[in-house]
C-alpha cells in the first residue's frame, strides 16, 4: 500500500468531493484511508491533462 504523499489528491466518485494532501504520512504502520459517502476515496493521478 502506498501512503499519501504531499500533493496527492483523493476524490469521492460519488459526490465529487476532493481533498489534497498538504503533508505526507510519516507513520510506520499506518494505513490512512479517506472515505466519503460510505466508500473509500480514489487517489487521483496528477498530470492527467496536458
Ligand atoms: Zn462523497
mmCIF file of the protein (N, C-alpha, C, O) and its ligand, coordinates in Angstrom:
data_MODEL
# 
_entry.id   MODEL 
# 
loop_
_entity.id 
_entity.type 
_entity.pdbx_number_of_molecules 
1 polymer     1 
2 non-polymer 1 
# 
_entity_poly.entity_id                      1 
_entity_poly.type                           'polypeptide(L)' 
_entity_poly.nstd_linkage                   no 
_entity_poly.nstd_monomer                   no 
_entity_poly.pdbx_seq_one_letter_code       
;(UNK)(UNK)(UNK)(UNK)(UNK)(UNK)(UNK)(UNK)(UNK)(UNK)(UNK)(UNK)(UNK)(UNK)(UNK)(UNK)
(UNK)(UNK)(UNK)(UNK)(UNK)(UNK)(UNK)(UNK)(UNK)(UNK)(UNK)(UNK)(UNK)(UNK)(UNK)(UNK)
(UNK)(UNK)(UNK)(UNK)(UNK)(UNK)(UNK)(UNK)(UNK)(UNK)(UNK)(UNK)(UNK)(UNK)(UNK)(UNK)
(UNK)(UNK)
;
_entity_poly.pdbx_seq_one_letter_code_can   XXXXXXXXXXXXXXXXXXXXXXXXXXXXXXXXXXXXXXXXXXXXXXXXXX 
_entity_poly.pdbx_strand_id                 A 
# 
loop_
_entity_poly_seq.entity_id 
_entity_poly_seq.num 
_entity_poly_seq.mon_id 
_entity_poly_seq.hetero 
1 1  UNK n 
1 2  UNK n 
1 3  UNK n 
1 4  UNK n 
1 5  UNK n 
1 6  UNK n 
1 7  UNK n 
1 8  UNK n 
1 9  UNK n 
1 10 UNK n 
1 11 UNK n 
1 12 UNK n 
1 13 UNK n 
1 14 UNK n 
1 15 UNK n 
1 16 UNK n 
1 17 UNK n 
1 18 UNK n 
1 19 UNK n 
1 20 UNK n 
1 21 UNK n 
1 22 UNK n 
1 23 UNK n 
1 24 UNK n 
1 25 UNK n 
1 26 UNK n 
1 27 UNK n 
1 28 UNK n 
1 29 UNK n 
1 30 UNK n 
1 31 UNK n 
1 32 UNK n 
1 33 UNK n 
1 34 UNK n 
1 35 UNK n 
1 36 UNK n 
1 37 UNK n 
1 38 UNK n 
1 39 UNK n 
1 40 UNK n 
1 41 UNK n 
1 42 UNK n 
1 43 UNK n 
1 44 UNK n 
1 45 UNK n 
1 46 UNK n 
1 47 UNK n 
1 48 UNK n 
1 49 UNK n 
1 50 UNK n 
# 
loop_
_struct_asym.id 
_struct_asym.entity_id 
A 1 
B 2 
# 
loop_
_chem_comp.id 
_chem_comp.type 
_chem_comp.mon_nstd_flag 
UNK 'L-peptide linking' . 
ZN  non-polymer         . 
# 
_pdbx_entity_nonpoly.entity_id   2 
_pdbx_entity_nonpoly.name        ? 
_pdbx_entity_nonpoly.comp_id     ZN 
# 
_pdbx_nonpoly_scheme.asym_id         B 
_pdbx_nonpoly_scheme.entity_id       2 
_pdbx_nonpoly_scheme.mon_id          ZN 
_pdbx_nonpoly_scheme.ndb_seq_num     1 
_pdbx_nonpoly_scheme.pdb_seq_num     101 
_pdbx_nonpoly_scheme.auth_seq_num    101 
_pdbx_nonpoly_scheme.pdb_mon_id      ZN 
_pdbx_nonpoly_scheme.auth_mon_id     ZN 
_pdbx_nonpoly_scheme.pdb_strand_id   A 
_pdbx_nonpoly_scheme.pdb_ins_code    . 
# 
loop_
_atom_site.group_PDB 
_atom_site.id 
_atom_site.type_symbol 
_atom_site.label_atom_id 
_atom_site.label_alt_id 
_atom_site.label_comp_id 
_atom_site.label_asym_id 
_atom_site.label_entity_id 
_atom_site.label_seq_id 
_atom_site.pdbx_PDB_ins_code 
_atom_site.Cartn_x 
_atom_site.Cartn_y 
_atom_site.Cartn_z 
_atom_site.occupancy 
_atom_site.B_iso_or_equiv 
_atom_site.pdbx_formal_charge 
_atom_site.auth_seq_id 
_atom_site.auth_comp_id 
_atom_site.auth_asym_id 
_atom_site.auth_atom_id 
_atom_site.pdbx_PDB_model_num 
ATOM   1   N  N  . UNK A 1 1  ? 0.845   -1.199 0.000   1.00 0.00 ? 1   UNK A N  1 
ATOM   2   C  CA . UNK A 1 1  ? 0.000   0.000  0.000   1.00 0.00 ? 1   UNK A CA 1 
ATOM   3   C  C  . UNK A 1 1  ? 0.880   1.248  0.000   1.00 0.00 ? 1   UNK A C  1 
ATOM   4   O  O  . UNK A 1 1  ? 1.794   1.365  0.816   1.00 0.00 ? 1   UNK A O  1 
ATOM   5   N  N  . UNK A 1 2  ? 0.614   2.153  -0.887  1.00 0.00 ? 2   UNK A N  1 
ATOM   6   C  CA . UNK A 1 2  ? 1.357   3.404  -0.902  1.00 0.00 ? 2   UNK A CA 1 
ATOM   7   C  C  . UNK A 1 2  ? 0.670   4.418  -0.009  1.00 0.00 ? 2   UNK A C  1 
ATOM   8   O  O  . UNK A 1 2  ? -0.556  4.512  0.042   1.00 0.00 ? 2   UNK A O  1 
ATOM   9   N  N  . UNK A 1 3  ? 1.490   5.164  0.683   1.00 0.00 ? 3   UNK A N  1 
ATOM   10  C  CA . UNK A 1 3  ? 0.936   6.156  1.598   1.00 0.00 ? 3   UNK A CA 1 
ATOM   11  C  C  . UNK A 1 3  ? 0.733   7.482  0.880   1.00 0.00 ? 3   UNK A C  1 
ATOM   12  O  O  . UNK A 1 3  ? 1.356   7.766  -0.143  1.00 0.00 ? 3   UNK A O  1 
ATOM   13  N  N  . UNK A 1 4  ? -0.154  8.276  1.445   1.00 0.00 ? 4   UNK A N  1 
ATOM   14  C  CA . UNK A 1 4  ? -0.381  9.594  0.858   1.00 0.00 ? 4   UNK A CA 1 
ATOM   15  C  C  . UNK A 1 4  ? 0.880   10.448 0.895   1.00 0.00 ? 4   UNK A C  1 
ATOM   16  O  O  . UNK A 1 4  ? 1.546   10.544 1.926   1.00 0.00 ? 4   UNK A O  1 
ATOM   17  N  N  . UNK A 1 5  ? 1.195   11.054 -0.215  1.00 0.00 ? 5   UNK A N  1 
ATOM   18  C  CA . UNK A 1 5  ? 2.312   11.980 -0.287  1.00 0.00 ? 5   UNK A CA 1 
ATOM   19  C  C  . UNK A 1 5  ? 1.791   13.392 -0.491  1.00 0.00 ? 5   UNK A C  1 
ATOM   20  O  O  . UNK A 1 5  ? 0.662   13.610 -0.931  1.00 0.00 ? 5   UNK A O  1 
ATOM   21  N  N  . UNK A 1 6  ? 2.646   14.334 -0.158  1.00 0.00 ? 6   UNK A N  1 
ATOM   22  C  CA . UNK A 1 6  ? 2.270   15.729 -0.345  1.00 0.00 ? 6   UNK A CA 1 
ATOM   23  C  C  . UNK A 1 6  ? 1.891   15.983 -1.798  1.00 0.00 ? 6   UNK A C  1 
ATOM   24  O  O  . UNK A 1 6  ? 2.632   15.612 -2.709  1.00 0.00 ? 6   UNK A O  1 
ATOM   25  N  N  . UNK A 1 7  ? 0.779   16.592 -2.011  1.00 0.00 ? 7   UNK A N  1 
ATOM   26  C  CA . UNK A 1 7  ? 0.334   16.909 -3.360  1.00 0.00 ? 7   UNK A CA 1 
ATOM   27  C  C  . UNK A 1 7  ? -0.648  15.894 -3.931  1.00 0.00 ? 7   UNK A C  1 
ATOM   28  O  O  . UNK A 1 7  ? -1.307  16.158 -4.936  1.00 0.00 ? 7   UNK A O  1 
ATOM   29  N  N  . UNK A 1 8  ? -0.744  14.716 -3.279  1.00 0.00 ? 8   UNK A N  1 
ATOM   30  C  CA . UNK A 1 8  ? -1.710  13.738 -3.753  1.00 0.00 ? 8   UNK A CA 1 
ATOM   31  C  C  . UNK A 1 8  ? -3.129  14.254 -3.563  1.00 0.00 ? 8   UNK A C  1 
ATOM   32  O  O  . UNK A 1 8  ? -3.415  14.974 -2.607  1.00 0.00 ? 8   UNK A O  1 
ATOM   33  N  N  . UNK A 1 9  ? -3.995  13.889 -4.461  1.00 0.00 ? 9   UNK A N  1 
ATOM   34  C  CA . UNK A 1 9  ? -5.391  14.289 -4.359  1.00 0.00 ? 9   UNK A CA 1 
ATOM   35  C  C  . UNK A 1 9  ? -6.274  13.053 -4.337  1.00 0.00 ? 9   UNK A C  1 
ATOM   36  O  O  . UNK A 1 9  ? -6.074  12.116 -5.110  1.00 0.00 ? 9   UNK A O  1 
ATOM   37  N  N  . UNK A 1 10 ? -7.241  13.064 -3.450  1.00 0.00 ? 10  UNK A N  1 
ATOM   38  C  CA . UNK A 1 10 ? -8.195  11.964 -3.379  1.00 0.00 ? 10  UNK A CA 1 
ATOM   39  C  C  . UNK A 1 10 ? -9.578  12.498 -3.691  1.00 0.00 ? 10  UNK A C  1 
ATOM   40  O  O  . UNK A 1 10 ? -9.951  13.591 -3.265  1.00 0.00 ? 10  UNK A O  1 
ATOM   41  N  N  . UNK A 1 11 ? -10.338 11.705 -4.446  1.00 0.00 ? 11  UNK A N  1 
ATOM   42  C  CA . UNK A 1 11 ? -11.652 12.165 -4.867  1.00 0.00 ? 11  UNK A CA 1 
ATOM   43  C  C  . UNK A 1 11 ? -12.725 11.132 -4.566  1.00 0.00 ? 11  UNK A C  1 
ATOM   44  O  O  . UNK A 1 11 ? -12.524 9.928  -4.728  1.00 0.00 ? 11  UNK A O  1 
ATOM   45  N  N  . UNK A 1 12 ? -13.866 11.635 -4.125  1.00 0.00 ? 12  UNK A N  1 
ATOM   46  C  CA . UNK A 1 12 ? -15.035 10.783 -3.926  1.00 0.00 ? 12  UNK A CA 1 
ATOM   47  C  C  . UNK A 1 12 ? -15.751 10.671 -5.266  1.00 0.00 ? 12  UNK A C  1 
ATOM   48  O  O  . UNK A 1 12 ? -16.171 11.671 -5.847  1.00 0.00 ? 12  UNK A O  1 
ATOM   49  N  N  . UNK A 1 13 ? -15.881 9.445  -5.743  1.00 0.00 ? 13  UNK A N  1 
ATOM   50  C  CA . UNK A 1 13 ? -16.504 9.269  -7.051  1.00 0.00 ? 13  UNK A CA 1 
ATOM   51  C  C  . UNK A 1 13 ? -18.019 9.354  -6.979  1.00 0.00 ? 13  UNK A C  1 
ATOM   52  O  O  . UNK A 1 13 ? -18.706 9.335  -8.001  1.00 0.00 ? 13  UNK A O  1 
ATOM   53  N  N  . UNK A 1 14 ? -18.529 9.448  -5.759  1.00 0.00 ? 14  UNK A N  1 
ATOM   54  C  CA . UNK A 1 14 ? -19.972 9.521  -5.597  1.00 0.00 ? 14  UNK A CA 1 
ATOM   55  C  C  . UNK A 1 14 ? -20.468 10.962 -5.645  1.00 0.00 ? 14  UNK A C  1 
ATOM   56  O  O  . UNK A 1 14 ? -21.388 11.292 -6.393  1.00 0.00 ? 14  UNK A O  1 
ATOM   57  N  N  . UNK A 1 15 ? -19.836 11.825 -4.823  1.00 0.00 ? 15  UNK A N  1 
ATOM   58  C  CA . UNK A 1 15 ? -20.311 13.211 -4.758  1.00 0.00 ? 15  UNK A CA 1 
ATOM   59  C  C  . UNK A 1 15 ? -19.320 14.204 -5.359  1.00 0.00 ? 15  UNK A C  1 
ATOM   60  O  O  . UNK A 1 15 ? -19.660 15.368 -5.575  1.00 0.00 ? 15  UNK A O  1 
ATOM   61  N  N  . UNK A 1 16 ? -18.111 13.755 -5.624  1.00 0.00 ? 16  UNK A N  1 
ATOM   62  C  CA . UNK A 1 16 ? -17.147 14.622 -6.293  1.00 0.00 ? 16  UNK A CA 1 
ATOM   63  C  C  . UNK A 1 16 ? -16.252 15.419 -5.362  1.00 0.00 ? 16  UNK A C  1 
ATOM   64  O  O  . UNK A 1 16 ? -15.437 16.214 -5.828  1.00 0.00 ? 16  UNK A O  1 
ATOM   65  N  N  . UNK A 1 17 ? -16.384 15.223 -4.048  1.00 0.00 ? 17  UNK A N  1 
ATOM   66  C  CA . UNK A 1 17 ? -15.508 15.948 -3.122  1.00 0.00 ? 17  UNK A CA 1 
ATOM   67  C  C  . UNK A 1 17 ? -14.064 15.543 -3.350  1.00 0.00 ? 17  UNK A C  1 
ATOM   68  O  O  . UNK A 1 17 ? -13.763 14.375 -3.597  1.00 0.00 ? 17  UNK A O  1 
ATOM   69  N  N  . UNK A 1 18 ? -13.175 16.522 -3.264  1.00 0.00 ? 18  UNK A N  1 
ATOM   70  C  CA . UNK A 1 18 ? -11.762 16.233 -3.422  1.00 0.00 ? 18  UNK A CA 1 
ATOM   71  C  C  . UNK A 1 18 ? -10.988 16.785 -2.249  1.00 0.00 ? 18  UNK A C  1 
ATOM   72  O  O  . UNK A 1 18 ? -11.321 17.846 -1.721  1.00 0.00 ? 18  UNK A O  1 
ATOM   73  N  N  . UNK A 1 19 ? -9.943  16.062 -1.835  1.00 0.00 ? 19  UNK A N  1 
ATOM   74  C  CA . UNK A 1 19 ? -9.047  16.549 -0.790  1.00 0.00 ? 19  UNK A CA 1 
ATOM   75  C  C  . UNK A 1 19 ? -7.624  16.452 -1.295  1.00 0.00 ? 19  UNK A C  1 
ATOM   76  O  O  . UNK A 1 19 ? -7.281  15.547 -2.056  1.00 0.00 ? 19  UNK A O  1 
ATOM   77  N  N  . UNK A 1 20 ? -6.793  17.398 -0.863  1.00 0.00 ? 20  UNK A N  1 
ATOM   78  C  CA . UNK A 1 20 ? -5.396  17.394 -1.261  1.00 0.00 ? 20  UNK A CA 1 
ATOM   79  C  C  . UNK A 1 20 ? -4.528  17.205 -0.032  1.00 0.00 ? 20  UNK A C  1 
ATOM   80  O  O  . UNK A 1 20 ? -4.762  17.829 1.003   1.00 0.00 ? 20  UNK A O  1 
ATOM   81  N  N  . UNK A 1 21 ? -3.521  16.341 -0.145  1.00 0.00 ? 21  UNK A N  1 
ATOM   82  C  CA . UNK A 1 21 ? -2.605  16.081 0.959   1.00 0.00 ? 21  UNK A CA 1 
ATOM   83  C  C  . UNK A 1 21 ? -1.590  17.220 1.047   1.00 0.00 ? 21  UNK A C  1 
ATOM   84  O  O  . UNK A 1 21 ? -0.856  17.494 0.097   1.00 0.00 ? 21  UNK A O  1 
ATOM   85  N  N  . UNK A 1 22 ? -1.567  17.871 2.199   1.00 0.00 ? 22  UNK A N  1 
ATOM   86  C  CA . UNK A 1 22 ? -0.657  19.002 2.379   1.00 0.00 ? 22  UNK A CA 1 
ATOM   87  C  C  . UNK A 1 22 ? 0.646   18.585 3.031   1.00 0.00 ? 22  UNK A C  1 
ATOM   88  O  O  . UNK A 1 22 ? 1.648   19.294 2.946   1.00 0.00 ? 22  UNK A O  1 
ATOM   89  N  N  . UNK A 1 23 ? 0.629   17.438 3.678   1.00 0.00 ? 23  UNK A N  1 
ATOM   90  C  CA . UNK A 1 23 ? 1.839   16.905 4.303   1.00 0.00 ? 23  UNK A CA 1 
ATOM   91  C  C  . UNK A 1 23 ? 1.782   15.391 4.209   1.00 0.00 ? 23  UNK A C  1 
ATOM   92  O  O  . UNK A 1 23 ? 0.717   14.810 4.420   1.00 0.00 ? 23  UNK A O  1 
ATOM   93  N  N  . UNK A 1 24 ? 2.898   14.731 3.898   1.00 0.00 ? 24  UNK A N  1 
ATOM   94  C  CA . UNK A 1 24 ? 2.912   13.289 3.715   1.00 0.00 ? 24  UNK A CA 1 
ATOM   95  C  C  . UNK A 1 24 ? 2.717   12.537 5.015   1.00 0.00 ? 24  UNK A C  1 
ATOM   96  O  O  . UNK A 1 24 ? 2.930   13.072 6.103   1.00 0.00 ? 24  UNK A O  1 
ATOM   97  N  N  . UNK A 1 25 ? 2.304   11.278 4.880   1.00 0.00 ? 25  UNK A N  1 
ATOM   98  C  CA . UNK A 1 25 ? 2.146   10.418 6.048   1.00 0.00 ? 25  UNK A CA 1 
ATOM   99  C  C  . UNK A 1 25 ? 3.518   9.868  6.436   1.00 0.00 ? 25  UNK A C  1 
ATOM   100 O  O  . UNK A 1 25 ? 4.224   9.298  5.604   1.00 0.00 ? 25  UNK A O  1 
ATOM   101 N  N  . UNK A 1 26 ? 3.891   10.043 7.705   1.00 0.00 ? 26  UNK A N  1 
ATOM   102 C  CA . UNK A 1 26 ? 5.206   9.597  8.157   1.00 0.00 ? 26  UNK A CA 1 
ATOM   103 C  C  . UNK A 1 26 ? 5.132   8.481  9.197   1.00 0.00 ? 26  UNK A C  1 
ATOM   104 O  O  . UNK A 1 26 ? 6.149   8.124  9.791   1.00 0.00 ? 26  UNK A O  1 
ATOM   105 N  N  . UNK A 1 27 ? 3.961   7.937  9.418   1.00 0.00 ? 27  UNK A N  1 
ATOM   106 C  CA . UNK A 1 27 ? 3.852   6.894  10.432  1.00 0.00 ? 27  UNK A CA 1 
ATOM   107 C  C  . UNK A 1 27 ? 4.406   5.567  9.898   1.00 0.00 ? 27  UNK A C  1 
ATOM   108 O  O  . UNK A 1 27 ? 4.512   5.373  8.687   1.00 0.00 ? 27  UNK A O  1 
ATOM   109 N  N  . UNK A 1 28 ? 4.755   4.665  10.806  1.00 0.00 ? 28  UNK A N  1 
ATOM   110 C  CA . UNK A 1 28 ? 5.408   3.422  10.415  1.00 0.00 ? 28  UNK A CA 1 
ATOM   111 C  C  . UNK A 1 28 ? 4.444   2.352  9.927   1.00 0.00 ? 28  UNK A C  1 
ATOM   112 O  O  . UNK A 1 28 ? 4.727   1.655  8.953   1.00 0.00 ? 28  UNK A O  1 
ATOM   113 N  N  . UNK A 1 29 ? 3.333   2.224  10.584  1.00 0.00 ? 29  UNK A N  1 
ATOM   114 C  CA . UNK A 1 29 ? 2.455   1.098  10.274  1.00 0.00 ? 29  UNK A CA 1 
ATOM   115 C  C  . UNK A 1 29 ? 1.030   1.522  9.944   1.00 0.00 ? 29  UNK A C  1 
ATOM   116 O  O  . UNK A 1 29 ? 0.119   0.697  9.873   1.00 0.00 ? 29  UNK A O  1 
ATOM   117 N  N  . UNK A 1 30 ? 0.859   2.816  9.746   1.00 0.00 ? 30  UNK A N  1 
ATOM   118 C  CA . UNK A 1 30 ? -0.491  3.286  9.463   1.00 0.00 ? 30  UNK A CA 1 
ATOM   119 C  C  . UNK A 1 30 ? -0.940  2.959  8.059   1.00 0.00 ? 30  UNK A C  1 
ATOM   120 O  O  . UNK A 1 30 ? -0.117  2.711  7.178   1.00 0.00 ? 30  UNK A O  1 
ATOM   121 N  N  . UNK A 1 31 ? -2.216  2.957  7.853   1.00 0.00 ? 31  UNK A N  1 
ATOM   122 C  CA . UNK A 1 31 ? -2.776  2.745  6.524   1.00 0.00 ? 31  UNK A CA 1 
ATOM   123 C  C  . UNK A 1 31 ? -3.918  3.746  6.358   1.00 0.00 ? 31  UNK A C  1 
ATOM   124 O  O  . UNK A 1 31 ? -5.093  3.395  6.464   1.00 0.00 ? 31  UNK A O  1 
ATOM   125 N  N  . UNK A 1 32 ? -3.546  4.992  6.096   1.00 0.00 ? 32  UNK A N  1 
ATOM   126 C  CA . UNK A 1 32 ? -4.545  6.055  6.056   1.00 0.00 ? 32  UNK A CA 1 
ATOM   127 C  C  . UNK A 1 32 ? -5.616  5.791  5.000   1.00 0.00 ? 32  UNK A C  1 
ATOM   128 O  O  . UNK A 1 32 ? -5.314  5.417  3.867   1.00 0.00 ? 32  UNK A O  1 
ATOM   129 N  N  . UNK A 1 33 ? -6.844  5.989  5.387   1.00 0.00 ? 33  UNK A N  1 
ATOM   130 C  CA . UNK A 1 33 ? -7.956  5.810  4.460   1.00 0.00 ? 33  UNK A CA 1 
ATOM   131 C  C  . UNK A 1 33 ? -8.835  7.055  4.510   1.00 0.00 ? 33  UNK A C  1 
ATOM   132 O  O  . UNK A 1 33 ? -9.251  7.499  5.580   1.00 0.00 ? 33  UNK A O  1 
ATOM   133 N  N  . UNK A 1 34 ? -9.105  7.597  3.353   1.00 0.00 ? 34  UNK A N  1 
ATOM   134 C  CA . UNK A 1 34 ? -10.028 8.720  3.259   1.00 0.00 ? 34  UNK A CA 1 
ATOM   135 C  C  . UNK A 1 34 ? -11.335 8.196  2.703   1.00 0.00 ? 34  UNK A C  1 
ATOM   136 O  O  . UNK A 1 34 ? -11.359 7.535  1.665   1.00 0.00 ? 34  UNK A O  1 
ATOM   137 N  N  . UNK A 1 35 ? -12.405 8.490  3.387   1.00 0.00 ? 35  UNK A N  1 
ATOM   138 C  CA . UNK A 1 35 ? -13.691 7.961  2.954   1.00 0.00 ? 35  UNK A CA 1 
ATOM   139 C  C  . UNK A 1 35 ? -14.737 9.053  2.886   1.00 0.00 ? 35  UNK A C  1 
ATOM   140 O  O  . UNK A 1 35 ? -14.686 10.033 3.630   1.00 0.00 ? 35  UNK A O  1 
ATOM   141 N  N  . UNK A 1 36 ? -15.686 8.870  1.983   1.00 0.00 ? 36  UNK A N  1 
ATOM   142 C  CA . UNK A 1 36 ? -16.804 9.792  1.824   1.00 0.00 ? 36  UNK A CA 1 
ATOM   143 C  C  . UNK A 1 36 ? -17.966 9.002  1.240   1.00 0.00 ? 36  UNK A C  1 
ATOM   144 O  O  . UNK A 1 36 ? -17.759 8.068  0.466   1.00 0.00 ? 36  UNK A O  1 
ATOM   145 N  N  . UNK A 1 37 ? -19.164 9.368  1.603   1.00 0.00 ? 37  UNK A N  1 
ATOM   146 C  CA . UNK A 1 37 ? -20.354 8.704  1.066   1.00 0.00 ? 37  UNK A CA 1 
ATOM   147 C  C  . UNK A 1 37 ? -20.330 7.189  1.336   1.00 0.00 ? 37  UNK A C  1 
ATOM   148 O  O  . UNK A 1 37 ? -20.920 6.411  0.586   1.00 0.00 ? 37  UNK A O  1 
ATOM   149 N  N  . UNK A 1 38 ? -19.653 6.789  2.395   1.00 0.00 ? 38  UNK A N  1 
ATOM   150 C  CA . UNK A 1 38 ? -19.652 5.384  2.774   1.00 0.00 ? 38  UNK A CA 1 
ATOM   151 C  C  . UNK A 1 38 ? -18.689 4.515  1.988   1.00 0.00 ? 38  UNK A C  1 
ATOM   152 O  O  . UNK A 1 38 ? -18.731 3.290  2.099   1.00 0.00 ? 38  UNK A O  1 
ATOM   153 N  N  . UNK A 1 39 ? -17.809 5.139  1.184   1.00 0.00 ? 39  UNK A N  1 
ATOM   154 C  CA . UNK A 1 39 ? -16.837 4.366  0.432   1.00 0.00 ? 39  UNK A CA 1 
ATOM   155 C  C  . UNK A 1 39 ? -15.498 5.086  0.440   1.00 0.00 ? 39  UNK A C  1 
ATOM   156 O  O  . UNK A 1 39 ? -15.428 6.285  0.710   1.00 0.00 ? 39  UNK A O  1 
ATOM   157 N  N  . UNK A 1 40 ? -14.431 4.341  0.140   1.00 0.00 ? 40  UNK A N  1 
ATOM   158 C  CA . UNK A 1 40 ? -13.117 4.961  0.149   1.00 0.00 ? 40  UNK A CA 1 
ATOM   159 C  C  . UNK A 1 40 ? -12.940 5.859  -1.058  1.00 0.00 ? 40  UNK A C  1 
ATOM   160 O  O  . UNK A 1 40 ? -13.472 5.594  -2.136  1.00 0.00 ? 40  UNK A O  1 
ATOM   161 N  N  . UNK A 1 41 ? -12.176 6.934  -0.856  1.00 0.00 ? 41  UNK A N  1 
ATOM   162 C  CA . UNK A 1 41 ? -11.950 7.874  -1.939  1.00 0.00 ? 41  UNK A CA 1 
ATOM   163 C  C  . UNK A 1 41 ? -10.813 7.400  -2.832  1.00 0.00 ? 41  UNK A C  1 
ATOM   164 O  O  . UNK A 1 41 ? -9.870  6.769  -2.354  1.00 0.00 ? 41  UNK A O  1 
ATOM   165 N  N  . UNK A 1 42 ? -10.893 7.695  -4.105  1.00 0.00 ? 42  UNK A N  1 
ATOM   166 C  CA . UNK A 1 42 ? -9.900  7.249  -5.071  1.00 0.00 ? 42  UNK A CA 1 
ATOM   167 C  C  . UNK A 1 42 ? -8.771  8.274  -5.209  1.00 0.00 ? 42  UNK A C  1 
ATOM   168 O  O  . UNK A 1 42 ? -8.998  9.482  -5.280  1.00 0.00 ? 42  UNK A O  1 
ATOM   169 N  N  . UNK A 1 43 ? -7.540  7.739  -5.243  1.00 0.00 ? 43  UNK A N  1 
ATOM   170 C  CA . UNK A 1 43 ? -6.409  8.622  -5.446  1.00 0.00 ? 43  UNK A CA 1 
ATOM   171 C  C  . UNK A 1 43 ? -6.370  9.094  -6.894  1.00 0.00 ? 43  UNK A C  1 
ATOM   172 O  O  . UNK A 1 43 ? -6.470  8.295  -7.825  1.00 0.00 ? 43  UNK A O  1 
ATOM   173 N  N  . UNK A 1 44 ? -6.224  10.387 -7.064  1.00 0.00 ? 44  UNK A N  1 
ATOM   174 C  CA . UNK A 1 44 ? -6.192  10.941 -8.412  1.00 0.00 ? 44  UNK A CA 1 
ATOM   175 C  C  . UNK A 1 44 ? -4.750  11.073 -8.876  1.00 0.00 ? 44  UNK A C  1 
ATOM   176 O  O  . UNK A 1 44 ? -3.882  11.471 -8.100  1.00 0.00 ? 44  UNK A O  1 
ATOM   177 N  N  . UNK A 1 45 ? -4.490  10.744 -10.124 1.00 0.00 ? 45  UNK A N  1 
ATOM   178 C  CA . UNK A 1 45 ? -3.150  10.926 -10.672 1.00 0.00 ? 45  UNK A CA 1 
ATOM   179 C  C  . UNK A 1 45 ? -2.985  12.354 -11.148 1.00 0.00 ? 45  UNK A C  1 
ATOM   180 O  O  . UNK A 1 45 ? -3.856  12.908 -11.818 1.00 0.00 ? 45  UNK A O  1 
ATOM   181 N  N  . UNK A 1 46 ? -1.860  12.939 -10.793 1.00 0.00 ? 46  UNK A N  1 
ATOM   182 C  CA . UNK A 1 46 ? -1.578  14.292 -11.258 1.00 0.00 ? 46  UNK A CA 1 
ATOM   183 C  C  . UNK A 1 46 ? -1.308  14.247 -12.752 1.00 0.00 ? 46  UNK A C  1 
ATOM   184 O  O  . UNK A 1 46 ? -1.228  13.156 -13.317 1.00 0.00 ? 46  UNK A O  1 
ATOM   185 N  N  . UNK A 1 47 ? -1.170  15.345 -13.388 1.00 0.00 ? 47  UNK A N  1 
ATOM   186 C  CA . UNK A 1 47 ? -0.830  15.393 -14.802 1.00 0.00 ? 47  UNK A CA 1 
ATOM   187 C  C  . UNK A 1 47 ? -1.768  14.533 -15.645 1.00 0.00 ? 47  UNK A C  1 
ATOM   188 O  O  . UNK A 1 47 ? -1.332  13.848 -16.570 1.00 0.00 ? 47  UNK A O  1 
ATOM   189 N  N  . UNK A 1 48 ? -3.031  14.573 -15.324 1.00 0.00 ? 48  UNK A N  1 
ATOM   190 C  CA . UNK A 1 48 ? -3.993  13.835 -16.118 1.00 0.00 ? 48  UNK A CA 1 
ATOM   191 C  C  . UNK A 1 48 ? -4.321  14.573 -17.403 1.00 0.00 ? 48  UNK A C  1 
ATOM   192 O  O  . UNK A 1 48 ? -4.652  13.971 -18.424 1.00 0.00 ? 48  UNK A O  1 
ATOM   193 N  N  . UNK A 1 49 ? -4.220  15.891 -17.325 1.00 0.00 ? 49  UNK A N  1 
ATOM   194 C  CA . UNK A 1 49 ? -4.480  16.702 -18.506 1.00 0.00 ? 49  UNK A CA 1 
ATOM   195 C  C  . UNK A 1 49 ? -3.191  17.392 -18.945 1.00 0.00 ? 49  UNK A C  1 
ATOM   196 O  O  . UNK A 1 49 ? -2.420  17.855 -18.105 1.00 0.00 ? 49  UNK A O  1 
ATOM   197 N  N  . UNK A 1 50 ? -2.962  17.461 -20.200 1.00 0.00 ? 50  UNK A N  1 
ATOM   198 C  CA . UNK A 1 50 ? -1.733  18.056 -20.694 1.00 0.00 ? 50  UNK A CA 1 
ATOM   199 C  C  . UNK A 1 50 ? -2.006  19.392 -21.358 1.00 0.00 ? 50  UNK A C  1 
ATOM   200 O  O  . UNK A 1 50 ? -1.078  20.043 -21.838 1.00 0.00 ? 50  UNK A O  1 
HETATM 201 ZN ZN . ZN  B 2 .  ? -18.861 11.799 -1.256  1.00 0.00 ? 101 ZN  A ZN 1 
# 
